[in-house]
Amino acid sequence: MLPDPITSSWTSSKKFFFRYAFVFIILFIPSFSFEHEFLPDPGKFIAPFFESLAAFTGKTFFNFSPACTYEIQSDTIGFYLHALNLFVISLLLAFVWTLIDKNRANYQQLYQWFFVFIRYYLAMQLFSYGFNKIFKWQFYLPEPNTLYTTIGNVPRDFLYWSSMGTSRLYVVFSGIAEIIPPVLLLFRRTYIAGAVVALFVMLHVLTLNLGFNISVKLYSAFLLLLCIVLLIPEGKKLVQFFFSGKTLSLEKLQPAFSKRNSRILLIVKISVIAAIILDPLSLYIRTNNYNDDLDPRPPLHGAYEVKTFVKNSDTLLPLTTDEYRWRRMFVHRRDYLILQQMNDEMMSFELFTDTVRKKLMIKSENAFSYLNYTERKDSTLHLDGIFFGDTLHVELEKVNLKTLPLLQDDFEWAIDE
């Protein structure tokens, strides 16, 4: 248990736990790269060392395959090995710290700064997650190929992501729910309330990640851990308040700085808070994209039904037994061309669109094909050219995706027809 900050003398176990928690959290946060708009990213320089250490641990103690990813990102094996390494390293450093500083009565001042650091870091991450949802950058509208993939063929994580993307109301509500706790965390008088709300928000996020097999499980678990660390000193009182109905009287968190320097540090505090809020917001300001659903899509983006398919001068009929003929063509916003065959299997290619010469360059591994395209006013698209050795002439009709049931804005208070 973390010690009470106002106690003059801490027990040996509390001092050791504080040392361990301090070292682990301080090492974990800057040890991997986290992109920011203008705040520094120390992980960009520190991560290579810890990735090498993770690779050493994986190969030496676990005999992992050389094909394993040791980069510290998402839920790679390297990230899990990194967390294991930090667990051991922090334990060793906590023991060394205890031997060197065993006569100290408490770490009251360091404790105050440590909590400020955790509160601000947690607030910054929650602001980032919240804004991502409010502006629909995280849960965006499903891509055309996803809309035409049968539900049984969609992985759980992608199915959840796509379902969320169809409801702007729910996504924005989720984003607001994630922005409330960081606002409370930024101030000493409300940080406990902020930590309680953040605890339930991150518990929900971690459960979703586990239940739908969404990546960043480890990192969301770490953010949940930070919420718990903030609440441990008042844990007993909070349990009594929620489960026994007793009046809650919390100890006031003391300022981390003396009154002598309060003016200067107040300016610093305001600047830091402004940076914490503006850093994630500046992405949307810079791109002028405050609703990703309305963001312009690339040329030819959408779904197309194949009407006529001519291969090497032979017209192929739309038979489900045909393993070559296309059923539909999709242009993905991330510059992918996806072809749905007659048996509904999907083939994906990298796509480069030349809107001046009206050409599509399609890449499959190290091979390239080029197709000329012509758009007609009647929503038809004509493709001509050599497609990986075969001469093709394809006539397609663009689908109005807004007519699909999943993208309808239907809302009913009553279920009666």
VOKOLKOL-286458 format. One line per field, with one value per residue (C-alpha): residue number from 1; x, y, z. Coordinates in Angstrom, 2 decimals, always signed. Layout:
VOKOLKOL-286458
seq	NUM	... .
c1	X	... .
c2	Y	... .
c3	Z	... .
//
This chain:
VOKOLKOL-286458
seq	1	2	3	4	5	6	7	8	9	10	11	12	13	14	15	16	17	18	19	20	21	22	23	24	25	26	27	28	29	30	31	32	33	34	35	36	37	38	39	40	41	42	43	44	45	46	47	48	49	50	51	52	53	54	55	56	57	58	59	60	61	62	63	64	65	66	67	68	69	70	71	72	73	74	75	76	77	78	79	80	81	82	83	84	85	86	87	88	89	90	91	92	93	94	95	96	97	98	99	100	101	102	103	104	105	106	107	108	109	110	111	112	113	114	115	116	117	118	119	120	121	122	123	124	125	126	127	128	129	130	131	132	133	134	135	136	137	138	139	140	141	142	143	144	145	146	147	148	149	150	151	152	153	154	155	156	157	158	159	160	161	162	163	164	165	166	167	168	169	170	171	172	173	174	175	176	177	178	179	180	181	182	183	184	185	186	187	188	189	190	191	192	193	194	195	196	197	198	199	200	201	202	203	204	205	206	207	208	209	210	211	212	213	214	215	216	217	218	219	220	221	222	223	224	225	226	227	228	229	230	231	232	233	234	235	236	237	238	239	240	241	242	243	244	245	246	247	248	249	250	251	252	253	254	255	256	257	258	259	260	261	262	263	264	265	266	267	268	269	270	271	272	273	274	275	276	277	278	279	280	281	282	283	284	285	286	287	288	289	290	291	292	293	294	295	296	297	298	299	300	301	302	303	304	305	306	307	308	309	310	311	312	313	314	315	316	317	318	319	320	321	322	323	324	325	326	327	328	329	330	331	332	333	334	335	336	337	338	339	340	341	342	343	344	345	346	347	348	349	350	351	352	353	354	355	356	357	358	359	360	361	362	363	364	365	366	367	368	369	370	371	372	373	374	375	376	377	378	379	380	381	382	383	384	385	386	387	388	389	390	391	392	393	394	395	396	397	398	399	400	401	402	403	404	405	406	407	408	409	410	411	412	413	414	415	416	417 .
c1	+0.00	+1.24	+1.85	-0.30	+1.50	+0.89	+2.39	+5.77	+7.24	+6.51	+6.84	+9.60	+7.11	+5.39	+8.70	+9.74	+6.42	+6.73	+10.27	+9.20	+6.09	+8.08	+10.87	+8.51	+6.20	+9.01	+10.81	+7.71	+6.25	+9.20	+10.47	+8.44	+7.65	+4.36	+3.73	+2.78	+2.05	+4.57	+5.42	+8.75	+8.87	+11.73	+10.72	+11.98	+15.53	+15.09	+13.01	+15.86	+17.75	+14.75	+13.83	+17.33	+16.90	+13.52	+15.09	+17.86	+15.31	+13.15	+16.02	+17.99	+15.31	+12.30	+13.90	+11.43	+11.52	+13.64	+10.42	+9.00	+8.50	+10.57	+9.43	+7.69	+4.28	+0.67	+0.63	+3.81	+5.79	+8.47	+6.12	+5.24	+8.91	+9.64	+7.07	+8.63	+12.10	+10.92	+9.25	+12.59	+14.72	+12.42	+12.56	+16.37	+16.58	+14.09	+16.34	+19.42	+17.54	+16.53	+20.12	+21.38	+18.56	+17.30	+17.39	+15.02	+11.79	+9.54	+9.38	+6.66	+7.88	+8.79	+5.40	+3.64	+5.56	+5.08	+1.31	+1.35	+3.24	+0.82	-2.24	-0.99	+0.20	-3.08	-5.02	-3.02	-3.72	-7.43	-7.72	-6.11	-8.51	-11.52	-10.81	-10.12	-13.67	-15.40	-13.93	-14.47	-10.85	-10.83	-14.16	-14.64	-17.27	-16.73	-14.89	-16.79	-15.17	-16.10	-19.73	-19.80	-18.01	-20.33	-20.49	-19.15	-15.98	-15.22	-12.81	-14.31	-12.10	-12.95	-16.64	-16.70	-14.72	-17.06	-20.23	-19.04	-18.20	-21.81	-23.11	-21.74	-23.98	-22.53	-18.94	-19.16	-20.81	-17.96	-15.45	-17.10	-17.07	-13.30	-12.75	-14.51	-11.94	-8.84	-10.42	-10.94	-7.45	-5.76	-6.80	-5.91	-9.43	-11.06	-8.37	-9.88	-13.20	-11.29	-9.33	-12.54	-14.23	-11.02	-10.83	-14.23	-13.50	-10.22	-11.76	-14.37	-11.68	-9.56	-12.61	-13.45	-9.87	-9.89	-13.42	-13.05	-9.34	-8.42	-4.75	-3.21	-4.37	-1.12	-1.08	-4.74	-3.92	-1.06	-3.38	-5.78	-2.83	-2.15	-5.76	-5.36	-2.08	-3.80	-6.63	-4.66	-3.95	-7.71	-8.74	-10.09	-12.20	-13.54	-14.58	-16.39	-18.10	-19.35	-20.21	-20.95	-22.58	-20.15	-19.37	-16.25	-13.58	-10.48	-7.10	-6.24	-3.35	-0.69	+0.88	+4.06	+5.79	+6.31	+4.39	+7.65	+7.75	+4.00	+3.63	+6.31	+5.11	+1.51	+2.55	+4.38	+1.31	-0.99	+1.46	+1.71	-2.08	-2.47	+0.09	-1.67	-4.95	-3.64	-1.23	-3.98	-6.30	-3.76	-3.99	-7.61	-6.89	-4.00	-6.00	-9.24	-10.98	-13.45	-15.66	-13.89	-17.19	-17.26	-13.57	-13.05	-12.23	-9.67	-10.60	-12.84	-13.39	-16.39	-17.95	-18.61	-20.78	-19.28	-21.76	-19.55	-16.29	-14.26	-11.01	-8.80	-11.80	-14.01	-17.04	-17.24	-20.70	-21.36	-21.07	-20.17	-17.92	-15.72	-12.49	-11.31	-14.26	-14.81	-18.11	-17.36	-14.48	-13.71	-11.44	-10.23	-9.40	-5.90	-5.02	-5.97	-7.85	-9.91	-11.53	-14.39	-14.48	-17.62	-17.14	-16.95	-13.25	-11.35	-8.03	-6.18	-3.66	-1.82	-3.31	-1.84	-4.30	-3.15	-6.14	-4.48	-3.72	-6.71	-4.60	-4.58	-1.28	-1.94	+0.80	+0.88	+4.09	+6.76	+4.53	+2.68	-0.31	-1.81	-5.45	-6.97	-10.23	-13.10	-15.83	-19.25	-21.99	-24.35	-22.16	-20.47	-16.75	-14.87	-11.52	-9.21	-5.67	-3.37	-4.09	-1.18	-0.88	-4.53	-6.24	-9.34	-12.30	-14.56	-17.71	-18.77	-21.58	-20.93	-23.03	-24.71	-23.48	-25.86	-28.74	-27.33	-29.34	-26.28	-25.69	-29.31	-30.09	-33.22	-34.41	-37.64	-39.01	-41.55	-41.20	-44.69	-44.81 .
c2	+0.00	+3.49	+5.57	+8.42	+11.63	+13.41	+10.65	+11.70	+8.20	+5.40	+1.68	-0.21	-2.07	+1.15	+2.79	-0.22	-0.32	+3.38	+2.92	+0.02	+1.78	+4.95	+3.18	+0.99	+3.82	+6.31	+3.73	+2.45	+5.74	+7.06	+3.64	+3.43	+5.92	+7.81	+10.31	+13.86	+16.97	+19.22	+17.64	+15.76	+12.02	+10.63	+7.08	+7.59	+7.64	+5.31	+2.55	+1.02	+0.13	-1.53	-3.30	-4.80	-5.88	-7.46	-9.33	-10.60	-11.84	-13.51	-15.33	-16.21	-17.27	-18.17	-19.34	-17.33	-17.53	-14.93	-13.94	-12.48	-8.73	-7.10	-3.58	-2.03	-1.23	-2.39	-5.98	-7.36	-10.07	-7.42	-5.23	-8.08	-8.98	-5.31	-5.21	-8.36	-6.81	-3.63	-5.70	-7.34	-4.21	-2.14	-4.79	-4.78	-0.98	-0.78	-3.12	-1.04	+2.16	+0.60	-0.26	+3.20	+5.16	+2.84	+5.49	+7.97	+8.47	+9.16	+10.42	+12.98	+15.62	+13.10	+11.46	+14.75	+15.27	+11.62	+11.97	+15.20	+13.37	+10.43	+12.69	+14.78	+11.83	+9.96	+13.12	+13.59	+10.04	+10.24	+13.57	+11.91	+8.95	+11.20	+13.65	+10.71	+9.53	+12.92	+13.73	+10.12	+9.41	+6.22	+4.67	+5.77	+4.74	+1.19	+1.01	-0.18	-3.64	-4.11	-3.31	-6.15	-8.73	-11.26	-10.91	-14.40	-13.53	-10.39	-10.71	-9.67	-6.63	-5.33	-6.07	-4.03	-1.22	-1.10	-1.23	+1.64	+3.61	+3.55	+5.44	+8.95	+9.59	+6.71	+7.37	+11.06	+10.12	+7.68	+10.42	+12.87	+10.19	+9.87	+13.65	+14.20	+12.35	+14.13	+17.51	+16.41	+14.88	+18.20	+19.74	+18.67	+19.14	+16.93	+14.43	+11.64	+11.94	+12.01	+8.89	+7.04	+7.89	+7.10	+3.74	+2.69	+4.14	+2.23	-0.93	-0.71	-0.11	-3.03	-5.33	-4.36	-4.99	-8.42	-9.35	-8.31	-9.15	-5.53	-4.60	-2.27	-4.62	-4.17	-0.39	-0.03	-2.27	+0.10	+3.12	+1.21	+0.57	+4.32	+4.91	+2.30	+3.85	+7.23	+5.68	+3.32	+5.93	+6.55	+2.99	+2.04	+5.19	+4.78	+1.19	+2.30	+5.10	+2.91	-0.23	+0.94	+4.30	+6.08	+9.75	+10.23	+12.54	+12.61	+14.00	+17.11	+16.51	+19.04	+21.25	+19.82	+23.21	+25.80	+29.08	+30.93	+29.80	+29.51	+32.27	+30.95	+27.38	+28.46	+29.83	+26.56	+24.57	+26.55	+26.08	+22.33	+21.94	+23.95	+21.68	+18.55	+19.70	+21.38	+18.61	+16.09	+18.86	+20.35	+17.30	+18.13	+21.86	+21.26	+18.95	+20.92	+17.57	+17.67	+14.84	+12.11	+10.92	+14.12	+14.15	+14.02	+10.53	+9.79	+9.59	+6.63	+5.75	+3.46	+0.16	-0.90	-3.71	-5.44	-5.38	-6.59	-8.47	-9.22	-11.18	-11.64	-10.86	-13.46	-12.20	-14.02	-14.66	-13.99	-17.63	-18.43	-21.22	-18.75	-18.27	-15.28	-12.99	-10.09	-9.61	-6.22	-3.77	-1.55	+1.46	+1.88	+5.27	+4.06	+3.50	-0.13	-1.81	-4.74	-7.20	-9.44	-12.61	-14.53	-16.82	-13.68	-14.09	-10.79	-9.93	-6.79	-4.71	-1.46	+1.28	+4.44	+6.68	+9.13	+11.47	+13.48	+10.56	+8.57	+5.54	+3.04	+1.49	-1.74	-3.44	-7.07	-7.89	-6.85	-6.94	-3.97	-3.64	-0.58	+0.04	+3.06	+4.27	+6.38	+7.81	+8.41	+10.70	+7.75	+6.46	+3.85	+3.22	+1.64	-0.10	-1.15	-2.52	-5.36	-6.88	-9.15	-10.69	-10.64	-8.05	-6.75	-4.61	-4.11	-2.07	-1.26	+0.65	+2.65	+1.70	+4.35	+3.13	+5.42	+3.18	+0.21	-0.64	-0.35	+3.27	+4.38	+7.06	+5.23	+6.03	+4.93	+5.60	+2.80	-0.61	-0.58	-0.29 .
c3	+0.00	-0.79	+2.32	+3.58	+2.55	+5.84	+8.01	+9.38	+9.44	+7.01	+7.64	+5.84	+3.65	+2.58	+1.74	-0.33	-2.18	-2.97	-4.26	-6.45	-7.83	-8.46	-10.38	-12.44	-13.52	-14.18	-16.34	-18.13	-19.36	-21.42	-22.52	-25.74	-28.45	-28.25	-31.02	-30.03	-32.01	-30.25	-26.88	-26.77	-27.39	-25.29	-26.17	-29.71	-28.30	-25.33	-26.97	-29.05	-25.85	-24.23	-27.48	-27.57	-23.96	-24.78	-27.71	-25.40	-22.84	-25.48	-27.18	-24.03	-21.57	-23.71	-26.96	-29.02	-32.79	-34.62	-36.40	-33.17	-33.06	-30.35	-31.09	-28.08	-29.49	-29.22	-27.91	-29.45	-27.71	-27.32	-25.29	-22.92	-22.53	-21.91	-19.10	-17.60	-17.82	-16.10	-13.38	-12.58	-13.07	-10.85	-8.14	-8.21	-8.22	-5.35	-3.30	-4.14	-3.28	+0.07	+0.92	+0.02	+1.65	+4.41	+7.16	+5.47	+7.43	+4.43	+0.84	+1.39	-1.08	-3.79	-3.20	-3.97	-7.23	-8.18	-7.86	-9.89	-12.62	-12.65	-12.64	-15.53	-17.60	-17.11	-17.97	-21.18	-22.36	-21.52	-23.36	-26.37	-26.26	-25.66	-28.49	-30.79	-30.24	-30.24	-33.65	-34.83	-35.62	-33.58	-34.57	-38.15	-40.67	-42.00	-45.29	-48.39	-48.39	-44.72	-45.46	-48.00	-45.85	-44.24	-40.47	-39.88	-41.76	-39.75	-36.78	-33.45	-33.03	-36.49	-36.00	-32.78	-34.40	-37.40	-35.29	-33.15	-36.26	-37.46	-34.40	-34.02	-31.00	-28.99	-30.04	-29.09	-25.78	-25.08	-25.88	-23.48	-20.78	-21.27	-21.13	-17.79	-15.61	-16.98	-16.26	-12.64	-12.43	-13.17	-9.84	-6.30	-4.94	-7.55	-8.48	-6.31	-8.15	-11.43	-10.50	-9.53	-12.84	-14.75	-12.96	-14.31	-17.76	-18.04	-16.59	-19.34	-21.99	-20.77	-20.69	-24.28	-25.36	-23.73	-24.78	-28.43	-28.76	-29.46	-29.24	-26.61	-23.85	-21.97	-22.23	-21.18	-18.20	-17.33	-17.40	-15.14	-12.81	-12.63	-11.56	-8.81	-7.63	-7.25	-5.23	-2.97	-0.24	+0.13	-0.72	+2.69	+2.97	-0.56	+0.14	+3.29	+1.39	-1.45	+0.53	+4.08	+3.47	+5.75	+5.25	+3.17	+4.57	+2.38	+3.29	+1.29	-1.09	-0.22	-2.91	-4.40	-4.13	-1.41	-1.27	-1.83	-5.46	-5.95	-8.55	-10.84	-10.49	-11.02	-14.42	-15.10	-14.05	-16.35	-19.21	-18.61	-18.42	-21.63	-23.35	-22.06	-23.61	-26.76	-27.79	-28.65	-29.90	-32.29	-34.57	-35.41	-35.62	-38.02	-40.28	-39.89	-39.48	-36.59	-37.87	-39.77	-41.24	-43.30	-44.22	-48.01	-49.30	-52.03	-55.74	-56.70	-53.03	-52.67	-53.73	-57.31	-58.69	-61.71	-64.63	-67.51	-67.20	-70.32	-69.95	-73.02	-75.28	-73.47	-71.56	-68.22	-66.81	-63.08	-62.02	-58.40	-59.69	-61.58	-59.63	-61.66	-62.36	-59.99	-58.22	-56.70	-56.51	-53.53	-53.24	-49.64	-48.15	-47.23	-50.91	-51.27	-54.09	-52.83	-55.22	-54.16	-56.24	-57.18	-54.16	-51.94	-51.17	-50.96	-52.62	-51.53	-53.51	-52.96	-55.13	-56.62	-58.48	-61.18	-61.52	-64.32	-66.66	-65.38	-64.49	-61.65	-60.62	-58.73	-56.74	-55.61	-53.76	-56.32	-59.42	-60.92	-63.22	-64.86	-65.71	-67.42	-65.93	-67.21	-64.99	-66.50	-65.26	-64.81	-61.93	-64.09	-64.16	-67.04	-66.59	-69.44	-69.45	-68.52	-65.12	-64.16	-67.60	-68.67	-70.84	-69.04	-69.93	-66.92	-66.58	-63.01	-61.35	-58.18	-55.17	-53.05	-49.67	-47.79	-48.86	-46.94	-43.77	-41.50	-42.52	-42.18	-39.60	-38.50	-34.97	-33.36	-29.89	-30.33	-31.95	-33.48	-37.25 .
//
